[in-house]
Amino acid sequence: QVQLVESGGGLVQAGGSLRLSCAASEPTFSAYKMGWFRQAPGKGREFVGAISRTGGSTAYADSVKGRFTISRDNAKNTVYLQMNSLKAEDTAVYYCAALPPGSSWAGPIDYWGQGTQVTVSS
């Protein structure tokens, strides 16, 4: 089973930047699509963005498009979420997720990290 560990969260001022990392233990990491989700207090978990196996394509929620960038380094079994121009509305716990071959983001997601807190002050 793949294990995911997020890091890089913290407190940042509005307009600032932060980079989150998600390290995976799965030796076949390169075969997995990777995604980021977040959950703010009182809200459900929402999709933030995703990246293909090779990193050749990405997708983002409208709320973060143009501000957040997903990248991956398969040699390090790590996916990143670069967050720029942060807003107070971005405050949430951010989760990394892994999607094995043959699965869809629209279906069940079995592999999650424990989450890392991002707090944006305004």
Secondary structure, 3 states (H helix, E strand, C coil): CCCEEEECCEEEECCCCEEEEEEECCCCHHHCEEEEEEECCCCCCEEEEEECCCCCCEEECCCCCCCEEEEEEHHHCEEEEEECCCCHHHCEEEEEEEECCCCCCCCCCCEECCCEEEEEEC
